[in-house]
Amino acid sequence: MAILPIRLFGDPVLRARASKVSRVDRGARRLMENMTDTMREAPGIGLAAPQVGVLRRIIVWENEEDRGCLANPVMLQQDGSVEGEEGCLSMPGITYPVVRSQFIVVEGIDENGDEVQLETQDLTARIIQHEIDHLNGVLFIDHLPPALRKEAIGVLRELQETWALQEAAR
């Protein structure tokens, strides 16, 4: 499959709301496969379509506990809360503690076009919540307290120069 370029902090596509997928056809499955390959290559544990410049409601994830992909994911239930370090392929070089629900129930359409409902917790729940945020133009730094968010944005602005130099060297 193809490795897609990952959009970085500052790219307007990361703040846009993704459109619903009308059906999981060959094109949507190919996007899911390419996103999975891109996530693995990065390496990462989750990726949303806007992060590769595609404003469609598709996410993929993979960790030691679980892997999958969903189109049109919708959160049905969230319980508990836990703080954990998060990073993002669109913001390489930073991690911050974010509070997320510990347990979730999410529904969507899998790569076979079947409607599915998943109950998950801990790391997989965190990944799915993070990726659904991307579909709505929300970044993990938006969940930080104001002072920490300001710090993160400052660090990201400094890193943008490094990213530009790295891109120019390619």
C-alpha positions as MATLAB code, in Angstrom:
seq = 'MAILPIRLFGDPVLRARASKVSRVDRGARRLMENMTDTMREAPGIGLAAPQVGVLRRIIVWENEEDRGCLANPVMLQQDGSVEGEEGCLSMPGITYPVVRSQFIVVEGIDENGDEVQLETQDLTARIIQHEIDHLNGVLFIDHLPPALRKEAIGVLRELQETWALQEAAR';
ca = [
       0.000    0.000    0.000;
       0.959    3.663    0.150;
       2.529    5.726    2.899;
       0.665    9.031    3.066;
       2.148   12.352    4.229;
       1.019   13.249    7.746;
      -0.241   16.803    8.187;
       1.424   18.743   10.989;
       0.208   21.244   13.576;
      -0.728   24.486   11.874;
      -2.267   22.813    8.829;
      -5.899   24.053    8.605;
      -7.188   20.555    7.731;
      -6.483   19.513   11.341;
      -9.069   22.032   12.577;
     -11.783   21.112   10.070;
     -14.717   18.786   10.728;
     -14.598   15.627    8.610;
     -17.545   14.536    6.476;
     -19.519   11.373    7.023;
     -18.636    8.367    4.868;
     -21.678    7.363    2.807;
     -20.514    3.736    2.525;
     -17.378    1.699    2.959;
     -16.491    0.952   -0.636;
     -13.201    0.025   -2.301;
     -11.921    3.614   -2.003;
     -12.688    3.797    1.730;
     -11.058    0.389    2.315;
      -7.969    1.493    0.381;
      -7.803    4.656    2.524;
      -8.082    2.522    5.697;
      -5.245    0.275    4.473;
      -3.048    3.225    3.512;
      -3.740    4.927    6.837;
      -2.800    1.736    8.696;
       0.458    1.459    6.741;
       1.181    5.149    7.373;
       0.468    4.773   11.105;
       2.784    1.776   11.368;
       5.551    3.485    9.383;
       5.390    6.670   11.491;
       5.326    4.763   13.965;
       2.115    5.455   15.838;
      -0.853    3.729   17.447;
      -3.719    5.713   15.919;
      -4.497    7.885   12.925;
      -7.506    9.831   11.653;
      -8.151   10.652    7.992;
      -7.763   14.439    8.467;
      -4.185   13.788    9.602;
      -3.428   12.618    6.064;
      -5.395   15.467    4.511;
      -8.646   13.584    3.900;
     -11.746   15.114    5.483;
     -13.650   11.853    5.902;
     -14.756   10.290    9.186;
     -12.323    7.345    9.254;
      -9.976    6.251   12.049;
      -7.496    3.401   12.465;
      -5.645    2.127   15.526;
      -3.294   -0.619   16.605;
      -1.682   -1.429   19.918;
      -0.659   -4.584   21.738;
      -4.218   -5.099   22.978;
      -6.275   -4.307   19.909;
      -6.403   -3.063   16.314;
      -9.131   -1.864   14.026;
     -10.627    0.770   11.796;
     -13.958    2.533   11.808;
     -15.846    4.832    9.515;
     -18.319    7.254   11.087;
     -17.422    6.389   14.702;
     -19.933    7.650   17.270;
     -19.391    7.554   21.009;
     -22.400    5.954   22.720;
     -21.109    5.746   26.276;
     -18.163    7.010   28.297;
     -17.409    6.071   31.897;
     -14.667    6.725   34.406;
     -11.730    9.005   33.863;
      -8.007    8.483   33.831;
      -5.063   10.738   33.126;
      -2.392    9.544   30.739;
       0.383   10.889   28.532;
      -0.637   11.597   24.954;
       1.270   12.530   21.876;
       0.186   12.906   18.278;
       1.669   12.104   14.884;
       0.593   15.592   13.780;
       2.524   17.137   16.676;
       5.755   15.136   16.865;
       8.033   15.938   19.749;
       5.531   16.694   22.496;
       3.517   14.713   25.018;
       1.243   15.998   27.744;
      -1.079   14.442   30.350;
      -4.694   14.334   29.177;
      -7.765   13.147   31.061;
      -9.933   10.747   29.023;
     -12.747    8.327   29.761;
     -11.429    4.955   30.879;
     -14.250    2.923   29.299;
     -16.157    3.664   26.092;
     -18.779    2.176   23.828;
     -18.435    3.294   20.216;
     -20.291    2.333   17.070;
     -19.310    2.699   13.452;
     -18.745    0.831   10.225;
     -15.811   -1.560    9.908;
     -13.639   -2.243    6.847;
     -16.159   -4.866    5.641;
     -18.997   -2.342    5.621;
     -20.621   -3.913    8.678;
     -22.104   -1.835   11.466;
     -20.264   -2.681   14.683;
     -20.378   -1.676   18.318;
     -17.201   -1.885   20.389;
     -16.761   -1.796   24.142;
     -13.214   -0.960   25.095;
     -11.141    0.518   27.870;
      -7.747    1.854   28.853;
      -5.291    2.429   25.970;
      -7.656    1.477   23.142;
     -10.366    3.738   24.598;
      -7.843    6.582   24.807;
      -6.726    6.084   21.202;
     -10.283    6.002   19.838;
     -11.268    9.148   21.776;
      -8.140   10.942   20.505;
      -8.854    9.959   16.893;
     -12.555   10.868   17.071;
     -11.459   14.292   18.316;
      -9.419   14.669   15.104;
     -12.578   14.035   13.072;
     -14.116   17.056   14.792;
     -11.098   19.343   14.393;
     -10.083   18.939   18.036;
      -6.442   18.378   19.025;
      -5.299   16.727   22.247;
      -3.763   20.018   23.411;
      -7.300   21.461   23.468;
      -7.958   19.267   26.524;
      -5.079   20.798   28.504;
      -5.529   23.427   31.223;
      -4.964   26.952   29.814;
      -1.399   27.432   31.115;
      -0.259   24.022   29.883;
      -1.999   24.551   26.535;
      -0.203   27.873   26.106;
       3.108   26.150   26.862;
       2.364   23.374   24.355;
       1.499   25.853   21.607;
       4.753   27.712   22.266;
       6.747   24.500   21.976;
       4.863   23.544   18.803;
       5.573   26.917   17.192;
       9.295   26.368   17.856;
       9.089   22.834   16.458;
       7.389   24.081   13.280;
      10.725   25.571   12.173;
      12.406   22.190   12.646;
       9.643   20.440   10.693;
       9.995   22.936    7.836;
      13.751   22.334    7.671;
      13.237   18.570    7.711;
      10.678   18.811    4.911;
      12.965   21.017    2.837;
      15.779   18.461    3.236;
      13.634   15.690    1.715;
];
